[in-house]
Amino acid sequence: MENEESITIGSIVSVGKYEILYATAPYIDESNGEIENVQTVQYLNNAHVKYNEVHLHYKIDWQENGKSINAINFSMPIDKKHLQDIFVTTPYGLIKKNRTGIGATTLELNSPRNSIVVVPTRALAYGKAASSKIEGESDKYSVLYVGGDITGFIVPEISDYLMDSSIHYKKFIVVADSLPRLLHIIGKEHYKDYFLMIDEIDSYQYDCSYRPNMENVMDYYFQFPISHRCLVSATIGEFSNKDITEEPVINVKFDNTQSRNINLIHTDKVEFRLKKLIEEIATANPDEKILVAYNSVKGCATIINSLDESLKSECAILCSSKNEEITEYYSDIVEDRLPKRITFMTCTYFVGIDITERFHLITAINVSKPYTILSTDKLQQIAGRCRHPEGLLSEAIIYTTKNNNEIPTDLQEQVLKDAEALATFGNLYSKLKNKFPKSYYFTDGLIEKDFIETTAKRYFGSSPVRLIRKNSDGIFVPSYFNIDFVRIQADLLSRLYSTPNNLINALKSEGHTVEVNNYIENEDIPFDIRMQTDEDFQEAAMLQREDLIARLKEEKTIEARERLARNLMTQRCSRQNSLFLEHFIELQKYVPFDLLIEKLGEYDNNVDYNSFYNYVIFWALEDIHPLKVTIQKLFPIKGLFTGPQLTEKFNIIYNGFLRNPSLTSKQAIPLIKNFCTLSERTSMRINGKPVGAYRILNLNPFGLEGEPLSRIPATTSVNRLLRF
């Protein structure tokens, strides 16, 4: 390519949300030495191309006879591997980079403008920020990390960083959960001064089901000008959010394929076969490292505990920091190297991290645990974590299959319609209640959290996910990433993992060399090891809970405790303890601290907790509340009643008072125990014949002593407060 002066500027193609400026320049065809004029990209969606250095072909995917564009495709020059070799800044739109390790995040962090890069995990954010330390400065970084606390990593306050005149371009790398906090400090009026990149967007589709705050990122994304935002991933599929589908699409193409040699192992017991393969590789290659990708922390720990002591001591698990106190094997990446000879990793580390040494990779997929299943794109992404020039030492994929019904082609549309209907109902409820205050159906308020949680549903074998959420404006909307997750899981279960040959054929069709092995296992990981692992996790969770309780007790007000509990839930709690904190927040305004902590420990699972919750609501009602008066009248202490009599009495409340369908005796007796302590089944005589019966021992089945901290007024309708 000649120098800049020899380039003839063409014209700007500007159609809808796409902008491309091309130039005509002389190009030497090395095969014959002839010079020809070619069109090369100079500017693409607000991003300048290094057109005096790079010959960049492009192709526009037109639709409707040239009236609009589906996508702009460009091929990376064969001698270029990174986007910063091509661009000065990142183009706006939906960037499908189609390959890992091409430096999209690095390009934006090095670009001459203010930037906010949102990443899905703390590990990824920390790694990028830590590598930006300014030479000769103590704890000063050109890129500011925004996220949960990291031991030993000290960063300035956001406001101090913004005021630091020595850092010309402000660069933030922020964990998804912390983006609202950062944007609140920056201020909406300054969004135009920043370029917002959301990296690894596909991981949001996979992880949003258990990290619901991740989708809030999209609320803020669309508040930035279109030319100041982009979504990036190497493995982008379909999106149910139509706003995302309307973003301009840029496909980055590579002429050279990334073919891999894969040992594909089909088995009926994933964890046992994984244990055996680890032992085989470790024995045959005593000086080489092994990385195991398996999205189950407890599954990883179970396998480690099944190994010989000599191997067990050489193991570590890379997982969410929320599990740091739950598993003794928790670790971090150390200077882009694996921390132990045998390292396991969960989905937190499937994206974004760079491992600069070679290793044997084993990826495990267990269809009995739907959250472990992976697309071939994800398998490629995991393999791409190895950044060594010579690549992986070896790669194996261990998987199970299960016959699954074929999913309907319009599954995503079906789920989306369900979500839209639920969101519409949620948004209309309060309006209809105000408009029709006497209506039977709108007497009570809508409990938002309960409403969202009860929209969770399974589709064709997928994990249950919540179909709606509340956006940053307080409006119920479909949870688009969860809907995407349903489609992804159901599709993979019905297509890729329904028969052993499906995955084999899919990998071969992508150009990979596949060696196939099949095992029907005659052994399994011993039951006592699984039980011991469960006990270890429970003990660690209890130790973590004791620490949480101690920290909560230091706070003196209900408001302060709620703030701390919510902060702990997002930063460092296991799922079990996050649920404990949710329960604590719900009931702390009624039950004294020490008593509540004691009772929450007794009623930990959701079924028992909901019964306890119902009683706390009943206990906290003012004594003249109609529900409390009615229950005390219908169920007198020492009263003796048959099962049908108790059911008839409870249906007066359940059907008449709470306006729910009538219950059978089998349904009613467990609910009566939410409010009354019943004796063991005894008998009474009716017309001279013995009949089974129960005596009401008291109206305090959960042993709450003293008075509630606050009372629920007698005028409050409890239909939506109680959980049946």
N, C-alpha and C positions, 0 to 999 in steps of 0.2 A: 504494500500500500504506500502511495506517495505521501508527501507531507500535506498538511492541512490546506495550504493554498491551492493545491491542485484539484481539490474536490469541488464539484459543481453542485450547488444546492438545488434540490428538486422542489417538492411541494409537500405541505402538511396534509396528511390524510386525517380528517377529523370527522368521525362518524359516531354519534351518540356519546358514549363515555370513553371512547378510544381516541388517542392522539398519537400519530407517528409521523416523524419527519425523516425522509430518506434523502440520500445524496447519491449522485452518480460519480464514480471514481474509477481510475484505471486500476486494473488488477492483472498481475502476471500469472498466467496459467503455467505452473511449474512443469507440467507434463510435456508441453511443446514450446514453452518460452514466449508464447504470444501474449500481447497485451490486449485486454478487452475492457470495455466499460461495463461496470456492474452497479446495481443498486444496493446500497448498504444503509443500515439503520443509523441515523444520527441522534435521534431523540425518540423516546418511547414512554408515553404516559408520564410526562413531567420528570423523566430521568434522562440525563445526557449520557450518550454512549461515547466511549473513547474511540471515535471514528477515525482518527488519524493513526490508530494503532491496531484496530480490530476490524476485520472484514466480517460483518454480521448479516447473514441472510435472514429474510423474514418471509412469512406467508400469512396472508389474511384469510381467515375462514369466514367467507361472506355468506349471508343468507338473504332471502327475499330479493333476489336479483340485484344485489349490491346496495340494498337500502339499509342494511344493518349488519353488524359483525357478531359472529359467535365467539370468536377468539382470535388472538394474534399469536402465531407460532413462530419461534425463532430457534435456530440450531446453534448450539455452542460451537465455536471454532475448535477443531480437533486438538490444537495445542493449548487450549484454555480450559481450566478446570474449575475456576471460581468466578462468581458473579462480579467480584470487584476487579477482575481482569477485563470486564466488559463495560460495567457501568460506573458512573461517578456517584450516583445516588440510586435508591431503589425505585422502580416504577410503582405507580399506584395500581390497585386492583387486586384480583385473586391470582396469585402467582403459584403455578403448579411447577415446581422445580424438578419433579420426577426423578430425583436422585438425592441421596444424602451427601453431606460433606462438601457442598459447593459454596458455603460461606454467605448465605443470605443475611444472617444476623450480623456477621462481621462487617459486611458491606454497609449496612445501615449505621452501625456503631462508629464506623470510620468516615461516614459521609459528612460533608461540610454543611450541616444544618442541625437544629435541635431535634432530638428523637426520643421517643418512648417505645421501647421494645417489650412486649408482653410475652412471657414464656409460661408454660404450664407447671413447671416444677421449681422448687427452691434450689435444687442441686444445679440445674441449668443456669439459673440467674446468678447464683453465687460464683460459679465457674467463670462466667463471662466477666463479671465485675472484678473478681479478684485478679484476673489477668491484666487489668487496666491500671494497675498501681503505678503511680507517677514516680519515676526514678528519683531517688534522693529525698523523697517526702515520707513522713511517717503517717501511715493510715490515711493517705490521700489518693483518690482514684479519679480517673477521668470519666469513668462510667459509674453512676451511683446505683447501688443495689437497694431495692425497696421490697421488703418481704419480712418473714418471721426472723426472729433473732437467731444468729449463728455464733456459737461459742468461739471466742477468739477473733472474730471478724468485726472490727469497729468501723462504722461509716458515719459521716456527719449527718446532721439533720437535713431534711429536704430543703428547708428554708435557708440554711447556711450554705448549702451547695448552690442554690439559685443565686445567692448573693456573691459567690466567689468569682470575682472578675478575671482571675487567672485562667479559668476554664471557659473558653469562648463559646463552644457549642455544648449545650447541656444534653447529656446522654443518660437516660434512665433505663435500667433493665429491671422489670417489675414482675413479681409473681402475680398471677391472675387475681387471686383473692385480695391483693393489696392495691389494685389499680384504682378503686374508688377513693381511697385515702390520698393517693398521689394527685389525682385530678382535682380533688377538693382544694388542695393547697395551691396547685397551679392556677386554678380558676378557669371557668368555661370561656371567658373572654380571651384567654390566651391559647385555646386549642389551635387556632390558626397559625400559631408560631411554632408548632411541633408537627413532626411526621409520626404517625402511630402505626407501628407494625405489630401484628399478632402472629407470633411464630408457632409452628407445629399445630395448626388449627385442627387437624384430624384427631389429635389426642383429646381435644375437648369433646368430640363425639363419643370417644371411648370412655372417658373418665367422668363425664358430667353426671352420670347416674349416682355416683357416690360423692361427688364434689359439686353440688348444685350451684354454688356461687360462681363457678367458672363461666356459666352462660351469661352472667351479668356483664361480662366484658363486652359482649356484642351490643348491649344498650348504649355503651359509651362510644364504641367504634363508629356507629352511624351518626354520632354528634359531631364528628370531625369532617371537614370538607372532603369531598371525594378525592381530590388531588393530594390529600395529606394523610392517606391511610392505605394499608395493604394487609392482606391475609396471605400467609405463606405455609406451604407444607410440601414434603416430598411424596405424600400419599393421600391426595385429596380425592374423595369419592363424591357422592351426591349429597346435596343439602336440601332439607325440607323447608328451610327459611328462605322464602322467595326474595327477600332483600339481598341475601348473599348471592343467590343465583343471578341477580341483576348487576352484580359487580363486573367490571371488565375483566376478562380472563386472559392471562398471558401464560402460554405453555413454553417451558424451556426444554428443548429437545437435545438429545445426545445421540450421535451416530454410532458410537461404540457401546455395545450392550455390556451389562455387568453380569456375565454368566458366572454361576457358582457351582461347585461340586458338593452335592448334598447327599448325606447318608440318611435316607428316609426310613423311619422305623415305626411300623404299625404294631400296636400292642393292645391288650385288654387291661393292663395295669400300668399306667404312666409312671407313677412314683417309684414302683419297684424297678422297672426297666431303666429309669433315670439313675437310680442308685447303682445298678449293675454297670451302666455305661461309664459313669464317673470313676468307678473302681478300675475298670479296664483301661481307660485312658490314663489315669493317674499312675497305674502300675507300669504301663508301657512307656510312659513319658515322664519320668520323675522330675525333670527340670523344667517342664512346660506348664503353663497356666491353663485353667479351664474356667469358662464363663457359662453359667446356666441361666437362661431366661425363662422364668416360670412365675406367672402372676398370682402367686399365693404365698404370703409370708409364712403361714403355718405349714403349708405344704413343703416349702423350702426347709424350714426348721425340722420337720419330720424326717426328711431325707438325710439331713446332716446328722441327726441323732441316731440314724440307722447305720452310719458308717463306723468303721473301726476308729478307735481313739486317736491313732496316728493321723488319720485323714481329718477327723472331726476338728482337731486343733488348727488345721490349715484352711478352715472355712470361714466365710463372711457372707452377709446378706446386704445388698444395696436396696433400700426400700424407703418409703416415705418416713420423714423424721417423726411422724406421729407414732411410729412403731419403735422408736429408739429405745424406749424403756420397756418394751414388751418382749423383744427378743434379744438374748445375750449375744447374738451373732451380728447385730447391726453394725454397719460401717459406712464409710464414705469413699469416693474416689480420691486417690492421693496423687496429685500432680499428673493427672491423665493416665494413671496406671491402676491396675486392679489391686485392691488392698491385700488379698491373700491368694495363695496358690489356687484355691477352688472358691470362686466367688459366684454367688447367686444374685440375680436381680429381678425385681418386679417392675411393673409398667412405669413407675416413676422414672426409671432409667432407660426405658426403651427409646427415648427421643433425646436429642440435644447434646448428649455427652460425647466426648472424644476420648478414645482409648488408644494410646500411641504405641502399645506393645502388641505382639502377636499372641493369640490364644486359641484354644479349641472351644468352639461355640456349640452348646446344646440348647435347643429351644423345645419346651414341653407344652403340649396342648391337651387338655383333659376335658372332653365334652360334658362330663358330669359336673364340671365347674364352668359354666358358660362364660364367666369373666376371664377365663384363660384362653379362649379361642382367638385366633389371629388370622387376618387375611394374608395373602401372599405379599401384598405391599408392606404390611407390618413385619413380616419375616425378613423382607429385604432391608427394611429400616433398622431392624435389630442387628443384622449382619453388618450394616453400615456403621455401627458404632466403632468398629475396628478401623483406625486411621493409619495403621502401619503400611508403608508402601508395598510390602509383599503380601498383605492381606492376612486372612485367617489361616491358622494351622490346619484346621478341619472344621466341618460344620455337620451337625446331626440335628434332625427334627424328629422328636418322639410324639406320637399322637394317637388318640383313640377316635373311634367313629360310633355313630348311632343312627339307625334308620329313622329318618324324620320325614314328615309329610312335606310335600312341595308347597312353598308359600305362594299365595296369590300374587300376581304381578302388580296389583294395585295396593299392596300392603301399606306402603308409606302413606298413600292417599287416605286409606281407611283410618290409620292411626291419627293422621293429621286432622281428619274430620272429627274424630272423637275428642281430640284436644281442643279444637276450636269451639266445639259445642260446650265443653266444660268451662272454657275461659269466658265464653259469652254468658253462661249461667252465672258464674261468679261475679262478673261485672254488673249484671243486671239485678242481682239479688237485692242489694241495698236500695236501688232505685224503685224496684217493685214493692219492697217492704214499705217505703215511704208513701208510695202512691196508693197502696191497698193495705192500710194498717189493720183493717179488720179481717183480712183474709186468713183463713185457717193455715195456709202454707207459709205465710211470711210473718209469723208471730215472733220468731226468734232471730237473733243475729247470726251471721256466718262466721264461724271460727276459722280464720284463714289458714292457719297451720294444719288443722285437722282436715280441712277441705283439700289442700294440696296433697297431703300424705295419702288420703283415701282415693286419689286418682291413679295410684300406682296399679299397673296392670301388666300381665304377661301376654305375649302374642307369639304363638307357634314355637314355644320352647324358649323364648328369650327370657332374660332376667326381668323381674318386675321393675318398672320405672315410673316415676311421677310424670304425668303427661302435661302438667301446667306448672307455672311459676309466677311470681310477681316480679315485674320488671322495675327498673329504677324510678319509674314514674308512679309506682304503686298500682299498676293495672295488671290483671290476670292475662297472661298470654301463653300460647303453647310453648312447651319446653322443647324447642326444635332439636337441640343436640341429643336429648333423650329419645326423641322420635327417630333421629338418624341412627341412634344406637340400637333401637329395636329392629330397624330394617337390617342393619349390619349383622347383628347376631342371628336373627332368623334366617337371613340369606346364607350366612356361613354354615349354620347348622343343617340347613336343608340341601345345600349345594356342595360345599367343599368338604364337609365332615359327615356326610350321610353314608358314604361307602369308602373303603380304603383307596380305590383307584382314582377318586376325584382329585385329591390333593396331588397324587403322582402326576396325573395328566396336566393339571394346572401349572405345576412347576416346570414340566417338560416343555409346555407350550410357550413359556417365557424364556426358553433357551438355556435352562439349567441342565446340568448333567446329574442324573438322579440314580443312586443305588438303592434298591428296595429290600427291606428285611421285614419279616412278619414274625411275631411272637405271641403264643398263647401261654401265659405264665402259669406255672404250677406252684409258685411261691408268692408271697406278698410281704410287705413290711410288717413285722410282728405287731400284734394288737397292743402289747404292753408298751411298745415304743410310741405308738400313736397316743395312747392314754397318758403316758408320761409327758409328751409334748403338750397335750391339752392342759394338763395340770400345771406345767411350767408357765404357759401363757396366762392361765387364770391367776396364778400367784403373782406374776409380773404386773398384770392388770390391776390387781388389788394393791400392790405397792405403789403403782402410779396413782391410784385413786386416793390412797392415804395422803400422798403429797398434795393432790388437788384439794382435798378437804382442808388440809392445814393452811393452804394459801387462801382458800375461801374464808376460813374462820378469822383470818387477820383483818379482813374488811369488816367495817362496822355497820354499813347500811345495806338494805336490800338492793338499792340501785347500784351500789359499788360492787356488790357480789355478782349481780347480773352482768355488769360490764366485764368483770374479770372472767366469769364463766364463759361468756361468748368469745372472749379473746383466747382462752385456753382451748376451746373447742376447735378453733380454726388453726391453731399453731402446733399443738403438741399432744393431742389426745388420741388414744386408740378409739376405734368406732364404738366399742362397748362403753368406754368412759365418756365419750361425747354424748351418748344417749343418756348416761347417768346425769350429766350436766344439764341436758335438756329437761329432764324430769325435775331436777333441782330448781331450775329457773321457773318452771310451771307452778311449783307448790310452795316455794319458800315464803311467799307472802301470807300463807295460812298456817304453816306448821313451824314451830320453833326449830332453830338450826340443828341442835343435837338430836332431837327426836326425829327430824326429817332424815338426817344422814343415816340414823339407825334403821329406819323403815325402808329407805331406798335400797339399803344393802340386802334387806330381806326379800324385797319384791322387785328383782332385777329384770326379769324377762317381761316382755310387753303384755302378755296375758295377765300375769299377776299384778303388774304395775297399773294397768287400766282399772282393775278392780279396786286397788288401793286409791287410785286417783278419784274414782267415783265416790268412795267413802269420804275422802277429804273434802270434796265439794259438798256432800251432804252434811258433814260435820261442821263446815264453816257457814252453813246457812243460818240466818237469824232464826231464833226459836219460833217465831211466828210465821216463818215462810210456809206457804201452803204445802209444799212437798214434804217438809219435815213433819208438819202437823199430821198429814195424811198417813205417812209411814208409821209414826208413833201410834196412831189410832188403829190402823189395820193389823199391826204386828206387835201386840202387847207382850211385854216380858212375862215369861212363864206360860204363855199361851201354847196350847197343843193343837196342831192342825194336820190334816192329811195333805199329801202332795197336791191333789186336785184343789183343796181348799186354799192352800198357799198360792197356787197358780191363779186361781180366780181373784184372790185379793191383789196379787201383784199386777194382774192385767187391768185392774181398776186404775192403777197408776200408769202402767206401760202403754195401755191402749187408750184410756180415757184422758189421763193427765198429760202424758207425754206424746199422745197422738201417734203411736206406733202400732203396727199390726199385732194382734194377740199372739201370745206365746203358748207352746205346749208345756207340760210339766217338766219335761226333760230340758227345755230351754230356760224355763223360769227359775228353777231351784238354784242354779249357779249364780244367776243375777241377784236373787234375793240375798245371797250370801255376801253381796257387796255392801249390804246395809244391816244385816242381822247375823248373829252367831246362832246356828242351828245345832241342835243336839244330833247325836248319831240316830239313825233310823230306829224308832221305837214303835209302840202300837197304842191304839186307843180303841174303845169299843163303840161301835155304831150299830144300833138295833141288836145289841147283844153279841155282835160278831167282832173279833179283833181285826183291826185295819191298820196298815202301816201309817206312821205319823212322825212328825218332828216337833220338838219343843223349842220355843224361842228363848234362848238363854240371855241375850243382851242385844243392845243396838250399837255395839262397839266391837265389830269383828276384827279390827286391826289394832286394837289396844292403844288408841290415842288418848293421852291423859291431858288434863288441864283445858285451857281455853285456846281457840284459834287466835293467831296474831291479828287477823282481820276477819270481818264478817261479810258474807254476801247478802245484800239487802233483800228484804222480803218481796220486793217488787220485781226482782230479777227472774226472768224466765230461764230455766236450767235445761231446757230441751236440747240445746246445742252444746251445753257445757258437759253433760254426762256422755260417757262413751260406752255404747252398747253394740 
